[in-house]
Amino acid sequence: MPTDLVIVDDPTLFAESLRTALSLAGHSVDWLPADEATRAGMPWVVGDRAAPSAAVLDLDLTHRRSALDLLEQLVGQGVRVAVLTASDDHLEWARCLELGAIGVVQKTLPLSDVVAAVSRLAAGEPVMTETQRSELQREVDDRARRERELEARFALLSPDEAWVLGRLMAGELVHDIARTPPVRSPGVVHGLVNSALHKLQVASWLGAVNLAHEYGWSPPSKRTDTTRGGQSSSSPEAASSLHSI
């Protein structure tokens, strides 16, 4: 019987359990170790074997990047792919759908539900409902809008305001910041803090610090550098333990 399904995964108990369950459900199943697929490409490309009608690809491979590369290869060969993952990162799910996956199936579902979803995949049926896809797209769109909104807020900060916010993220208080060269009065620093709060649309310095962590903003290394990226010098937990200004 020709193979109608291939599981691309690291050697795990889950992969073996899924293969057994799919075989018991009447499917002819091959297991292709992910590292072998990454090294040599899909074996049916160079051999006489016909490509399977469908593939189950574990997104949670040792090397996540290779999982997305394998997804693109499979889709490019006309194979219907369902992605398995334990992650609840819906942006990652949406990325898989953009790359051509038929659907995303959570590993945390009962094995019988996973088998049912993969059986629909092999039969050429939808793996996700239109409602699920619409809700996922709506969530992704909402997050993108929030990202643009925060980008616009942080772009309003002057170099000095951004620098002061960075010092607050590092755990410093106003009197500490005022003593940092070039020395400024606490009143001037308070003015910079209040201006930053207004531009970021938050009510307190702690709200500003939390917003910076939410956006992934990093404090400038220089007062003229207000770009996003990198990691801040303190964690949200450290920031929340600061005393009030």
N, CA, C and O of each residue as an XYZ file, in Angstrom:
980
protein
N       0.866     -1.201      0.000
C       0.000      0.000      0.000
C       0.888      1.232      0.000
O       1.782      1.333      0.841
N       0.669      2.199     -0.938
C       1.501      3.391     -0.979
C       1.310      4.244      0.276
O       0.241      4.260      0.885
N       2.375      4.946      0.636
C       2.313      5.801      1.815
C       1.414      6.997      1.544
O       1.602      7.703      0.553
N       0.444      7.231      2.410
C      -0.401      8.403      2.220
C      -0.089      9.489      3.246
O      -0.587     10.610      3.140
N       0.728      9.158      4.233
C       1.080     10.121      5.261
C       2.547      9.965      5.653
O       3.067      8.851      5.719
N       3.200     11.079      5.907
C       4.543     11.021      6.473
C       4.586     11.955      7.676
O       4.064     13.068      7.634
N       5.211     11.487      8.739
C       5.402     12.305      9.944
C       6.838     12.784      9.950
O       7.767     11.976      9.947
N       7.023     14.085      9.957
C       8.356     14.679     10.020
C       8.534     15.228     11.425
O       7.893     16.206     11.809
N       9.414     14.586     12.187
C       9.519     14.932     13.603
C      10.852     14.457     14.150
O      11.513     13.606     13.554
N      11.240     15.009     15.284
C      12.358     14.459     16.029
C      11.921     13.110     16.603
O      10.721     12.866     16.725
N      12.847     12.242     16.953
C      12.458     10.959     17.559
C      11.919     11.169     18.968
O      12.681     11.336     19.921
N      10.605     11.159     19.083
C       9.958     11.384     20.376
C       8.892     10.321     20.604
O       8.440      9.656     19.672
N       8.507     10.181     21.856
C       7.432      9.253     22.195
C       6.130      9.691     21.543
O       5.329      8.855     21.123
N       5.917     10.999     21.461
C       4.695     11.501     20.832
C       4.639     11.088     19.361
O       3.602     10.632     18.881
N       5.756     11.249     18.647
C       5.775     10.896     17.227
C       5.482      9.417     17.027
O       4.740      9.046     16.118
N       6.064      8.571     17.875
C       5.832      7.131     17.753
C       4.385      6.781     18.097
O       3.777      5.929     17.450
N       3.840      7.439     19.113
C       2.437      7.188     19.488
C       1.495      7.619     18.374
O       0.521      6.926     18.079
N       1.781      8.765     17.753
C       0.936      9.245     16.664
C       1.019      8.314     15.470
O       0.004      8.013     14.843
N       2.212      7.858     15.155
C       2.375      6.936     14.029
C       1.575      5.659     14.261
O       0.900      5.177     13.352
N       1.646      5.116     15.456
C       0.907      3.893     15.784
C      -0.595      4.125     15.683
O      -1.322      3.306     15.120
N      -1.057      5.253     16.235
C      -2.496      5.548     16.224
C      -3.011      5.749     14.806
O      -4.113      5.308     14.479
N      -2.222      6.415     13.954
C      -2.643      6.633     12.573
C      -2.653      5.319     11.787
O      -3.512      5.112     10.930
N      -1.706      4.443     12.079
C      -1.687      3.127     11.430
C      -2.911      2.319     11.813
O      -3.519      1.654     10.974
N      -3.266      2.382     13.086
C      -4.463      1.668     13.552
C      -5.734      2.243     12.950
O      -6.748      1.556     12.825
N      -5.660      3.545     12.572
C      -6.826      4.183     11.949
C      -6.905      3.885     10.451
O      -7.812      4.366      9.772
N      -5.949      3.085      9.927
C      -6.015      2.655      8.542
C      -5.113      3.385      7.586
O      -5.202      3.186      6.375
N      -4.242      4.229      8.106
C      -3.337      4.975      7.236
C      -2.013      4.228      7.062
O      -1.551      3.525      7.961
N      -1.418      4.402      5.878
C      -0.062      3.924      5.654
C       0.871      5.088      5.994
O       0.856      6.120      5.323
N       1.676      4.913      7.036
C       2.425      6.035      7.599
C       3.924      5.757      7.587
O       4.374      4.680      7.976
N       4.680      6.742      7.138
C       6.131      6.723      7.257
C       6.543      7.774      8.273
O       5.866      8.788      8.443
N       7.661      7.524      8.948
C       8.228      8.534      9.838
C       9.568      8.956      9.266
O      10.430      8.116      9.006
N       9.745     10.252      9.069
C      10.989     10.792      8.551
C      11.634     11.652      9.633
O      11.100     12.706      9.975
N      12.775     11.221     10.178
C      13.438     12.042     11.203
C      13.736     13.434     10.672
O      14.196     13.586      9.541
N      13.476     14.440     11.477
C      13.626     15.816     11.029
C      15.051     16.158     10.625
O      15.268     16.888      9.659
N      16.028     15.629     11.366
C      17.409     15.949     11.016
C      17.795     15.346      9.669
O      18.582     15.934      8.926
N      17.242     14.173      9.351
C      17.502     13.554      8.045
C      16.883     14.373      6.927
O      17.494     14.575      5.877
N      15.659     14.843      7.161
C      14.977     15.660      6.157
C      15.717     16.970      5.938
O      15.805     17.456      4.811
N      16.252     17.545      7.015
C      16.973     18.813      6.905
C      18.279     18.636      6.154
O      18.662     19.491      5.355
N      18.974     17.513      6.411
C      20.267     17.254      5.772
C      20.120     16.921      4.292
O      20.827     17.472      3.448
N      19.206     16.025      3.990
C      19.160     15.440      2.644
C      17.954     15.881      1.827
O      17.814     15.474      0.674
N      17.097     16.688      2.388
C      15.881     17.033      1.680
C      14.897     15.877      1.723
O      15.161     14.861      2.366
N      13.791     16.019      1.061
C      12.782     14.968      1.091
C      13.221     13.805      0.204
O      13.491     14.009     -0.979
N      13.298     12.594      0.749
C      13.879     11.470      0.014
C      13.132     11.111     -1.260
O      13.747     10.588     -2.189
N      11.839     11.370     -1.342
C      11.103     10.970     -2.537
C      11.429     11.883     -3.725
O      11.043     11.591     -4.857
N      12.139     12.988     -3.466
C      12.511     13.873     -4.562
C      13.560     13.210     -5.453
O      13.546     13.383     -6.672
N      14.467     12.455     -4.841
C      15.557     11.853     -5.604
C      15.321     10.378     -5.890
O      16.056      9.778     -6.675
N      14.329      9.794     -5.281
C      14.057      8.391     -5.486
C      12.888      8.178     -6.422
O      12.392      9.112     -7.052
N      12.457      6.922     -6.502
C      11.332      6.587     -7.368
C      10.008      6.621     -6.629
O       8.948      6.410     -7.217
N      10.082      6.889     -5.329
C       8.845      6.881     -4.544
C       8.008      8.116     -4.847
O       8.536      9.209     -5.051
N       6.717      7.926     -4.872
C       5.820      9.068     -5.045
C       5.720      9.838     -3.732
O       5.753      9.247     -2.653
N       5.601     11.137     -3.831
C       5.436     11.948     -2.631
C       4.124     11.562     -1.952
O       3.150     11.235     -2.630
N       4.091     11.596     -0.618
C       2.851     11.292      0.084
C       1.808     12.372     -0.179
O       2.140     13.494     -0.562
N       0.567     12.023      0.029
C      -0.482     13.008     -0.192
C      -0.500     14.057      0.902
O      -0.961     15.178      0.685
N       0.000     13.702      2.074
C      -0.060     14.632      3.199
C       1.107     14.385      4.147
O       1.683     13.298      4.183
N       1.437     15.411      4.907
C       2.522     15.303      5.880
C       2.110     15.986      7.172
O       1.386     16.982      7.177
N       2.596     15.417      8.265
C       2.414     16.013      9.581
C       3.786     16.492     10.039
O       4.703     15.688     10.205
N       3.926     17.779     10.240
C       5.217     18.378     10.582
C       5.154     18.955     11.991
O       4.292     19.777     12.303
N       6.084     18.508     12.835
C       6.162     19.033     14.193
C       6.899     20.366     14.152
O       8.052     20.436     13.726
N       6.229     21.415     14.594
C       6.857     22.733     14.616
C       7.882     22.849     15.744
O       8.794     23.673     15.680
N       7.727     22.024     16.768
C       8.582     22.126     17.954
C       9.835     21.268     17.814
O      10.179     20.499     18.711
N      10.509     21.411     16.677
C      11.740     20.672     16.456
C      12.868     21.299     17.267
O      12.742     22.412     17.777
N      13.963     20.572     17.375
C      15.120     21.109     18.092
C      15.541     22.440     17.494
O      15.906     23.366     18.218
N      15.491     22.533     16.174
C      15.810     23.785     15.486
C      14.526     24.298     14.834
O      14.124     23.817     13.775
N      13.887     25.281     15.477
C      12.602     25.785     14.992
C      12.695     26.315     13.572
O      11.765     26.160     12.781
N      13.843     26.951     13.246
C      13.988     27.511     11.908
C      13.879     26.422     10.841
O      13.285     26.641      9.785
N      14.452     25.251     11.119
C      14.414     24.178     10.136
C      12.991     23.690      9.909
O      12.667     23.229      8.815
N      12.134     23.785     10.928
C      10.745     23.364     10.765
C      10.040     24.219      9.716
O       9.297     23.698      8.884
N      10.270     25.525      9.756
C       9.646     26.404      8.769
C      10.222     26.166      7.377
O       9.502     26.235      6.381
N      11.527     25.886      7.312
C      12.140     25.564      6.016
C      11.533     24.282      5.442
O      11.227     24.209      4.252
N      11.363     23.275      6.302
C      10.770     22.015      5.847
C       9.324     22.217      5.404
O       8.869     21.594      4.445
N       8.610     23.083      6.102
C       7.226     23.376      5.713
C       7.191     23.945      4.302
O       6.367     23.532      3.485
N       8.070     24.879      4.014
C       8.104     25.470      2.673
C       8.463     24.424      1.614
O       7.897     24.428      0.521
N       9.395     23.533      1.934
C       9.768     22.477      0.983
C       8.588     21.560      0.684
O       8.308     21.254     -0.475
N       7.905     21.129      1.728
C       6.771     20.212      1.551
C       5.666     20.858      0.732
O       5.137     20.249     -0.198
N       5.319     22.091      1.078
C       4.262     22.796      0.350
C       4.673     22.990     -1.103
O       3.848     22.867     -2.009
N       5.951     23.294     -1.324
C       6.447     23.492     -2.681
C       6.365     22.249     -3.535
O       6.336     22.338     -4.763
N       6.327     21.066     -2.890
C       6.211     19.805     -3.617
C       4.768     19.331     -3.728
O       4.493     18.208     -4.150
N       3.850     20.219     -3.338
C       2.437     19.899     -3.482
C       1.875     19.001     -2.395
O       0.799     18.427     -2.559
N       2.590     18.874     -1.288
C       2.129     18.031     -0.188
C       1.260     18.870      0.759
O       1.631     19.980      1.139
N       0.116     18.327      1.124
C      -0.735     18.998      2.115
C      -0.110     18.780      3.502
O       0.195     17.651      3.885
N       0.072     19.869      4.237
C       0.793     19.792      5.508
C      -0.071     20.305      6.653
O      -0.678     21.373      6.578
N      -0.103     19.503      7.718
C      -0.662     19.975      8.988
C       0.501     20.134      9.954
O       1.356     19.255     10.061
N       0.526     21.250     10.648
C       1.596     21.537     11.600
C       1.118     21.179     12.999
O       0.032     21.573     13.423
N       1.949     20.427     13.703
C       1.673     20.095     15.101
C       2.531     20.964     15.995
O       3.707     21.181     15.703
N       1.962     21.465     17.078
C       2.748     22.279     17.994
C       2.121     22.294     19.378
O       0.907     22.165     19.537
N       2.986     22.455     20.374
C       2.515     22.652     21.742
C       2.453     24.135     22.076
O       2.002     24.515     23.156
N       2.906     24.968     21.152
C       2.936     26.409     21.381
C       1.547     27.019     21.201
O       0.753     26.566     20.377
N       1.275     28.061     21.996
C       0.019     28.798     21.806
C       0.292     30.179     21.209
O      -0.529     31.088     21.333
N       1.446     30.329     20.564
C       1.801     31.582     19.905
C       1.051     31.670     18.583
O       1.440     31.052     17.592
N      -0.022     32.441     18.581
C      -0.874     32.501     17.403
C      -0.217     33.224     16.230
O      -0.589     33.000     15.078
N       0.753     34.085     16.514
C       1.504     34.692     15.414
C       2.293     33.622     14.659
O       2.420     33.669     13.436
N       2.816     32.664     15.412
C       3.543     31.557     14.787
C       2.579     30.685     13.983
O       2.918     30.221     12.894
N       1.388     30.465     14.516
C       0.394     29.693     13.778
C       0.088     30.383     12.444
O       0.060     29.750     11.389
N      -0.141     31.697     12.523
C      -0.486     32.451     11.319
C       0.649     32.388     10.300
O       0.402     32.315      9.097
N       1.888     32.417     10.781
C       3.034     32.314      9.882
C       3.016     30.986      9.138
O       3.310     30.935      7.944
N       2.674     29.919      9.838
C       2.600     28.601      9.194
C       1.527     28.581      8.111
O       1.737     28.015      7.038
N       0.383     29.193      8.386
C      -0.684     29.246      7.384
C      -0.246     30.075      6.183
O      -0.563     29.739      5.042
N       0.487     31.164      6.442
C       0.991     31.986      5.336
C       1.945     31.195      4.452
O       1.996     31.402      3.240
N       2.702     30.287      5.064
C       3.663     29.481      4.302
C       2.994     28.308      3.587
O       3.653     27.573      2.852
N       1.684     28.130      3.801
C       0.957     27.126      3.044
C       0.441     25.933      3.812
O      -0.136     25.022      3.219
N       0.637     25.917      5.140
C       0.089     24.812      5.925
C      -1.438     24.798      5.809
O      -2.075     25.850      5.772
N      -2.010     23.603      5.753
C      -3.465     23.471      5.674
C      -4.110     23.829      7.008
O      -5.232     24.331      7.058
N      -3.379     23.560      8.090
C      -3.915     23.870      9.404
C      -2.884     23.634     10.487
O      -1.823     23.062     10.237
N      -3.201     24.077     11.684
C      -2.350     23.889     12.851
C      -3.137     23.067     13.864
O      -4.300     23.355     14.150
N      -2.489     22.043     14.398
C      -3.132     21.146     15.366
C      -2.313     21.170     16.655
O      -1.093     21.008     16.627
N      -2.982     21.369     17.766
C      -2.282     21.428     19.046
C      -1.984     20.024     19.572
O      -2.839     19.138     19.558
N      -0.761     19.851     20.032
C      -0.367     18.569     20.612
C      -1.095     18.285     21.925
O      -1.208     17.136     22.350
N      -1.581     19.344     22.556
C      -2.218     19.181     23.856
C      -3.617     18.587     23.748
O      -4.231     18.256     24.762
N      -4.124     18.449     22.525
C      -5.425     17.810     22.339
C      -5.300     16.318     22.635
O      -4.203     15.763     22.559
N      -6.403     15.669     22.969
C      -6.359     14.209     23.093
C      -5.854     13.587     21.797
O      -6.123     14.101     20.711
N      -5.127     12.489     21.910
C      -4.544     11.856     20.729
C      -5.608     11.511     19.696
O      -5.363     11.599     18.493
N      -6.780     11.120     20.161
C      -7.859     10.777     19.223
C      -8.269     11.989     18.387
O      -8.609     11.846     17.213
N      -8.238     13.183     18.988
C      -8.579     14.402     18.245
C      -7.488     14.745     17.233
O      -7.782     15.207     16.131
N      -6.230     14.520     17.609
C      -5.129     14.760     16.685
C      -5.238     13.812     15.494
O      -5.058     14.226     14.349
N      -5.533     12.548     15.763
C      -5.693     11.555     14.694
C      -6.846     11.950     13.779
O      -6.735     11.821     12.560
N      -7.944     12.426     14.342
C      -9.092     12.834     13.533
C      -8.726     14.002     12.618
O      -9.135     14.044     11.458
N      -7.948     14.954     13.153
C      -7.542     16.103     12.347
C      -6.620     15.669     11.209
O      -6.758     16.141     10.081
N      -5.683     14.772     11.507
C      -4.753     14.296     10.473
C      -5.500     13.455      9.439
O      -5.155     13.481      8.258
N      -6.502     12.723      9.863
C      -7.305     11.941      8.918
C      -8.044     12.862      7.955
O      -8.173     12.552      6.771
N      -8.526     13.989      8.460
C      -9.174     14.968      7.576
C      -8.158     15.522      6.582
O      -8.472     15.733      5.411
N      -6.942     15.756      7.059
C      -5.874     16.239      6.178
C      -5.640     15.251      5.039
O      -5.596     15.642      3.873
N      -5.491     13.967      5.381
C      -5.216     12.936      4.377
C      -6.369     12.783      3.393
O      -6.168     12.417      2.235
N      -7.582     13.069      3.871
C      -8.760     12.933      3.006
C      -9.008     14.167      2.151
O      -9.964     14.209      1.377
N      -8.148     15.174      2.288
C      -8.312     16.394      1.505
C      -9.330     17.342      2.085
O      -9.792     18.256      1.401
N      -9.686     17.136      3.338
C     -10.674     17.989      3.995
C      -9.979     19.065      4.829
O      -8.795     18.933      5.138
N     -10.705     20.138      5.199
C     -10.103     21.186      6.032
C      -9.703     20.649      7.403
O     -10.388     19.806      7.982
N      -8.590     21.149      7.903
C      -8.132     20.788      9.245
C      -8.639     21.791     10.272
O      -8.917     21.433     11.417
N      -8.758     23.040      9.859
C      -9.288     24.103     10.723
C     -10.571     24.633     10.098
O     -10.694     24.688      8.875
N     -11.511     25.014     10.924
C     -12.752     25.581     10.411
C     -12.511     27.023      9.967
O     -11.518     27.641     10.350
N     -13.413     27.542      9.169
C     -13.303     28.929      8.744
C     -13.387     29.871      9.937
O     -12.748     30.923      9.954
N     -14.185     29.486     10.938
C     -14.287     30.309     12.150
C     -12.950     30.375     12.871
O     -12.538     31.445     13.319
N     -12.266     29.235     12.987
C     -10.951     29.216     13.628
C      -9.956     30.077     12.869
O      -9.189     30.829     13.470
N      -9.971     29.967     11.559
C      -9.057     30.773     10.752
C      -9.371     32.261     10.884
O      -8.459     33.082     10.978
N     -10.643     32.606     10.890
C     -11.035     34.010     11.000
C     -10.647     34.590     12.351
O     -10.160     35.718     12.434
N     -10.866     33.811     13.418
C     -10.497     34.274     14.752
C      -8.990     34.457     14.868
O      -8.518     35.416     15.478
N      -8.239     33.532     14.280
C      -6.781     33.634     14.303
C      -6.324     34.876     13.553
O      -5.452     35.603     14.029
N      -6.908     35.127     12.378
C      -6.527     36.297     11.601
C      -6.898     37.580     12.326
O      -6.156     38.561     12.280
N      -8.047     37.576     12.998
C      -8.469     38.764     13.738
C      -7.490     39.069     14.877
O      -7.140     40.225     15.115
N      -7.057     38.023     15.571
C      -6.101     38.209     16.663
C      -4.775     38.739     16.132
O      -4.176     39.633     16.729
N      -4.320     38.191     15.017
C      -3.067     38.653     14.423
C      -3.181     40.113     13.999
O      -2.262     40.903     14.216
N      -4.320     40.468     13.392
C      -4.535     41.859     12.969
C      -4.557     42.797     14.169
O      -4.003     43.895     14.112
N      -5.198     42.368     15.257
C      -5.255     43.197     16.473
C      -3.860     43.419     17.043
O      -3.531     44.524     17.473
N      -3.046     42.378     17.048
C      -1.687     42.509     17.565
C      -0.843     43.402     16.680
O       0.009     44.143     17.169
N      -1.077     43.335     15.381
C      -0.338     44.202     14.459
C      -0.720     45.659     14.665
O       0.134     46.546     14.621
N      -2.016     45.904     14.893
C      -2.461     47.278     15.154
C      -1.856     47.795     16.450
O      -1.432     48.948     16.525
N      -1.816     46.941     17.476
C      -1.219     47.338     18.750
C       0.267     47.644     18.568
O       0.788     48.592     19.155
N       0.931     46.851     17.765
C       2.346     47.070     17.487
C       2.570     48.428     16.832
O       3.478     49.168     17.210
N       1.743     48.745     15.857
C       1.887     50.038     15.164
C       1.595     51.192     16.106
O       2.255     52.230     16.058
N       0.597     51.004     16.966
C       0.233     52.047     17.926
C       1.393     52.340     18.885
O       1.728     53.498     19.133
N       2.000     51.273     19.420
C       3.118     51.456     20.347
C       4.329     52.047     19.629
O       5.048     52.873     20.191
N       4.550     51.626     18.400
C       5.666     52.177     17.627
C       5.511     53.690     17.487
O       6.478     54.438     17.629
N       4.278     54.131     17.207
C       4.028     55.560     17.052
C       4.242     56.310     18.361
O       4.777     57.419     18.356
N       3.832     55.723     19.480
C       4.001     56.388     20.779
C       5.482     56.550     21.122
O       5.918     57.637     21.499
N       6.242     55.484     20.994
C       7.653     55.551     21.378
C       8.450     56.440     20.433
O       9.482     56.990     20.817
N       7.971     56.584     19.189
C       8.662     57.460     18.240
C       8.557     58.925     18.653
O       9.346     59.752     18.195
N       7.591     59.257     19.514
C       7.410     60.642     19.963
C       8.429     61.058     21.016
O       8.635     62.251     21.238
N       9.065     60.097     21.662
C      10.000     60.430     22.736
C      11.221     61.173     22.188
O      11.793     60.796     21.165
N      11.598     62.229     22.891
C      12.844     62.913     22.551
C      14.008     62.049     23.024
O      13.807     61.148     23.837
N      15.213     62.299     22.537
C      16.374     61.532     23.006
C      16.532     61.573     24.527
O      16.843     60.553     25.142
N      16.322     62.739     25.137
C      16.457     62.845     26.590
C      15.366     62.066     27.313
O      15.633     61.419     28.326
N      14.141     62.123     26.802
C      13.039     61.370     27.422
C      13.286     59.872     27.317
O      13.050     59.123     28.265
N      13.765     59.447     26.153
C      14.061     58.023     25.968
C      15.178     57.586     26.903
O      15.131     56.493     27.467
N      16.174     58.433     27.064
C      17.290     58.092     27.952
C      16.821     57.975     29.399
O      17.205     57.044     30.107
N      15.989     58.924     29.838
C      15.460     58.876     31.208
C      14.618     57.620     31.410
O      14.724     56.969     32.450
N      13.781     57.268     30.428
C      12.987     56.051     30.549
C      13.906     54.831     30.665
O      13.622     53.906     31.426
N      14.985     54.834     29.923
C      15.946     53.736     30.034
C      16.531     53.633     31.422
O      16.733     52.530     31.930
N      16.812     54.783     32.057
C      17.352     54.757     33.420
C      16.301     54.230     34.402
O      16.636     53.504     35.338
N      15.036     54.592     34.192
C      13.961     54.053     35.042
C      13.857     52.538     34.876
O      13.645     51.821     35.853
N      14.005     52.050     33.648
C      13.959     50.612     33.398
C      15.120     49.897     34.080
O      15.026     48.714     34.409
N      16.230     50.636     34.290
C      17.400     50.054     34.957
C      17.252     50.070     36.478
O      18.122     49.569     37.191
N      16.152     50.644     36.977
C      15.920     50.642     38.423
C      16.325     51.906     39.126
O      16.304     51.948     40.356
N      16.698     52.949     38.393
C      17.116     54.191     39.026
C      15.914     55.068     39.343
O      14.890     55.016     38.662
N      16.057     55.874     40.389
C      15.046     56.854     40.768
C      15.467     58.232     40.272
O      16.579     58.414     39.776
N      14.560     59.202     40.414
C      14.827     60.531     39.870
C      16.115     61.117     40.426
O      16.911     61.677     39.672
N      16.336     61.001     41.738
C      17.545     61.612     42.301
C      18.807     60.910     41.804
O      19.869     61.527     41.716
N      18.688     59.580     41.468
C      19.830     58.881     40.882
C      20.120     59.411     39.475
O      21.266     59.669     39.108
N      19.047     59.562     38.707
C      19.192     60.027     37.325
C      19.742     61.440     37.294
O      20.559     61.778     36.438
N      19.289     62.270     38.237
C      19.732     63.666     38.261
C      21.233     63.773     38.503
O      21.857     64.743     38.072
N      21.821     62.795     39.183
C      23.253     62.845     39.488
C      24.104     62.247     38.363
O      25.331     62.343     38.390
N      23.444     61.628     37.369
C      24.182     61.023     36.261
C      24.616     62.107     35.280
O      23.775     62.890     34.837
N      25.902     62.183     34.925
C      26.371     63.226     33.991
C      25.626     63.142     32.661
O      25.363     62.038     32.184
N      25.278     64.281     32.047
C      25.427     65.619     32.632
C      24.415     65.856     33.749
O      23.230     65.558     33.594
N      24.881     66.390     34.867
C      24.048     66.567     36.054
C      22.912     67.527     35.767
O      23.102     68.584     35.167
N      21.698     67.127     36.220
C      20.513     67.965     36.072
C      19.770     67.990     37.385
O      19.964     67.119     38.233
N      18.928     68.975     37.556
C      18.161     69.058     38.794
C      17.056     68.012     38.777
O      16.580     67.631     37.707
N      16.637     67.535     39.972
C      15.509     66.589     40.011
C      14.268     67.139     39.323
O      13.489     66.380     38.746
N      14.078     68.462     39.382
C      12.915     69.053     38.733
C      12.927     68.864     37.233
O      11.892     68.599     36.622
N      14.105     69.001     36.639
C      14.236     68.807     35.194
C      13.948     67.349     34.841
O      13.264     67.063     33.859
N      14.475     66.432     35.649
C      14.241     65.015     35.387
C      12.766     64.679     35.542
O      12.210     63.937     34.732
N      12.123     65.225     36.587
C      10.680     65.018     36.750
C       9.924     65.513     35.517
O       8.972     64.873     35.071
N      10.348     66.646     34.971
C       9.686     67.183     33.787
C       9.816     66.244     32.601
O       8.865     66.049     31.845
N      11.010     65.660     32.440
C      11.212     64.705     31.357
C      10.359     63.456     31.543
O       9.804     62.926     30.581
N      10.257     62.984     32.800
C       9.428     61.807     33.084
C       7.972     62.107     32.747
O       7.307     61.313     32.081
N       7.477     63.259     33.211
C       6.068     63.597     32.966
C       5.778     63.753     31.482
O       4.711     63.360     31.009
N       6.719     64.321     30.753
C       6.533     64.470     29.307
C       6.481     63.106     28.631
O       5.668     62.881     27.735
N       7.360     62.191     29.067
C       7.367     60.845     28.497
C       6.060     60.118     28.798
O       5.514     59.429     27.936
N       5.559     60.273     30.027
C       4.289     59.622     30.393
C       3.156     60.120     29.513
O       2.305     59.341     29.083
N       3.147     61.424     29.245
C       2.091     61.996     28.407
C       2.147     61.424     26.990
O       1.119     61.066     26.416
N       3.347     61.342     26.437
C       3.489     60.844     25.069
C       3.159     59.360     24.968
O       2.619     58.905     23.960
N       3.485     58.610     26.015
C       3.211     57.168     26.000
C       1.787     56.848     26.450
O       1.356     55.697     26.375
N       1.063     57.852     26.912
C      -0.339     57.708     27.327
C      -0.488     56.736     28.499
O      -1.359     55.866     28.502
N       0.378     56.908     29.480
C       0.302     56.117     30.708
C       0.306     57.066     31.896
O       0.697     58.226     31.772
N      -0.135     56.563     33.060
C      -0.321     57.428     34.220
C       0.858     57.431     35.176
O       0.943     58.310     36.034
N       1.773     56.472     35.056
C       2.861     56.378     36.024
C       4.132     55.893     35.338
O       4.096     55.347     34.235
N       5.266     56.108     36.022
C       6.541     55.639     35.476
C       6.554     54.121     35.347
O       7.154     53.573     34.422
N       5.874     53.431     36.301
C       5.834     51.971     36.223
C       5.034     51.527     34.998
O       5.374     50.535     34.353
N       3.959     52.274     34.682
C       3.197     51.970     33.472
C       4.047     52.143     32.228
O       3.926     51.374     31.274
N       4.916     53.164     32.236
C       5.804     53.386     31.097
C       6.812     52.250     30.952
O       7.088     51.790     29.844
N       7.359     51.803     32.084
C       8.328     50.705     32.055
C       7.660     49.424     31.547
O       8.220     48.715     30.712
N       6.473     49.138     32.053
C       5.760     47.930     31.606
C       5.423     47.998     30.117
O       5.503     46.996     29.407
N       5.042     49.199     29.652
C       4.717     49.368     28.235
C       5.958     49.138     27.370
O       5.882     48.539     26.298
N       7.096     49.624     27.855
C       8.342     49.424     27.116
C       8.664     47.939     26.992
O       9.102     47.482     25.936
N       8.450     47.189     28.067
C       8.687     45.743     28.007
C       7.680     45.058     27.084
O       8.039     44.135     26.352
N       6.429     45.502     27.115
C       5.420     44.904     26.237
C       5.798     45.094     24.772
O       5.651     44.179     23.961
N       6.282     46.277     24.443
C       6.629     46.586     23.052
C       7.955     45.960     22.645
O       8.202     45.753     21.457
N       8.806     45.660     23.610
C      10.125     45.149     23.297
C      11.119     46.266     23.044
O      12.137     46.072     22.380
N      10.808     47.448     23.586
C      11.677     48.616     23.407
C      12.889     48.510     24.311
O      12.777     48.071     25.455
N      14.038     48.907     23.810
C      15.234     48.895     24.636
C      15.733     50.312     24.836
O      15.611     51.141     23.934
N      16.290     50.607     25.994
C      16.786     51.962     26.257
C      17.961     52.286     25.353
O      18.770     51.409     25.048
N      18.063     53.534     24.921
C      19.168     53.908     24.032
C      20.502     53.850     24.746
O      20.614     54.207     25.919
N      21.505     53.398     24.027
C      22.851     53.405     24.593
C      23.424     54.806     24.576
O      24.295     55.149     25.376
N      22.921     55.610     23.652
C      23.284     57.017     23.592
C      22.009     57.835     23.582
O      20.945     57.315     23.246
N      22.094     59.081     23.937
C      20.884     59.892     24.016
C      20.283     60.174     22.654
O      19.141     60.623     22.564
N      21.024     59.921     21.605
C      20.477     60.125     20.260
C      19.963     58.836     19.657
O      19.472     58.830     18.528
N      20.072     57.732     20.405
C      19.660     56.416     19.904
C      18.375     56.003     20.594
O      18.399     55.613     21.762
N      17.233     56.082     19.878
C      15.945     55.739     20.478
C      15.291     54.583     19.753
O      14.068     54.445     19.773
N      16.099     53.748     19.110
C      15.537     52.653     18.329
C      15.089     51.514     19.205
O      15.521     51.368     20.348
N      14.193     50.694     18.631
C      13.720     49.507     19.322
C      14.657     48.358     19.023
O      15.320     48.343     17.986
N      14.716     47.394     19.929
C      15.514     46.199     19.690
C      16.268     45.828     20.927
O      16.240     46.564     21.914
N      16.960     44.671     20.903
C      17.783     44.268     22.031
C      16.986     44.064     23.286
O      15.755     44.048     23.252
N      17.663     43.910     24.381
C      17.015     43.681     25.652
C      17.339     44.816     26.588
O      18.435     45.375     26.536
N      16.414     45.160     27.432
C      16.654     46.174     28.428
C      17.524     45.612     29.530
O      17.726     44.402     29.632
N      18.046     46.531     30.370
C      18.980     46.095     31.396
C      18.307     45.562     32.633
O      18.985     45.192     33.591
N      16.976     45.512     32.641
C      16.282     44.899     33.771
C      15.048     44.203     33.283
O      14.560     44.494     32.190
N      14.537     43.297     34.063
C      13.339     42.564     33.701
C      12.127     43.269     34.250
O      12.267     44.112     35.136
N      10.893     42.949     33.746
C       9.683     43.534     34.310
C       9.576     43.258     35.793
O       9.071     44.092     36.545
N      10.052     42.077     36.230
C       9.951     41.756     37.654
C      10.832     42.689     38.480
O      10.449     43.132     39.562
N      12.030     42.979     37.942
C      12.921     43.881     38.663
C      12.324     45.270     38.702
O      12.409     45.962     39.716
N      11.712     45.686     37.585
C      11.144     47.032     37.544
C      10.003     47.173     38.531
O       9.849     48.225     39.151
N       9.198     46.127     38.686
C       8.041     46.225     39.549
C       8.428     46.295     41.015
O       7.589     46.626     41.852
N       9.682     45.991     41.351
C      10.086     46.032     42.743
C      10.659     47.382     43.145
O      11.056     47.577     44.294
N      10.704     48.332     42.181
C      11.252     49.646     42.483
C      10.330     50.406     43.417
O       9.125     50.161     43.469
N      10.921     51.332     44.150
C      10.123     52.202     44.996
C       9.515     53.311     44.145
O      10.016     53.607     43.061
N       8.471     53.905     44.616
C       7.831     55.008     43.892
C       8.771     56.197     43.808
O       9.518     56.484     44.743
N       8.725     56.878     42.684
C       9.519     58.090     42.528
C       9.031     59.147     43.511
O       9.569     60.253     43.545
